[in-house]
Amino acid sequence: MMTALAMIDALDHINIETIDLDKSVRFYTALLELEIGNRPAFDAEGVWLYSGKEPLIHLVVRSVVNQGPTGAIHHVAFKAKDCAAFEKRLKSMQLSYELFVVPDLNVTQIFVIDPNEVRLELNFYN
């Protein structure tokens, strides 16, 4: 059901962990025709794969891929709006979360874990 007050605008990206970056890049660029593009200087090695101007898949190198319930899917990110209202909702639901500001991307991020242990990233672009 759609409401005028929905806080989610769109899927932003999916973050996938890999032990073989080259193989993963070859797979996604060949299969989905994505292209390697700009990526901020994060601590972990990785590549962002773009469709046009949108970085849809974020690949991050790990020595061991997560063996938890979500496997190699590290997180799913959404474009969202109204960060303050979303924080209020999280608090009313008594959910733990992390908030980060990424000045290079002009975005505030909130991370929360769903009941299946899937990490959700909500991106509030300024």
Buried (B, 14 or more C-beta within 10 A) or exposed (E): EEEEEEBEEEEBBBBBBBEEBEEBBEBBBEEEEBEBBEBEEEEEEBBBBBEEEBBBBBBBBBEEBBEEEBEBBBBBBBBBBEBEEBBEEBEEEEEEBEEEEEEEEEBBBBBBBEEEEBBBBBBBEE
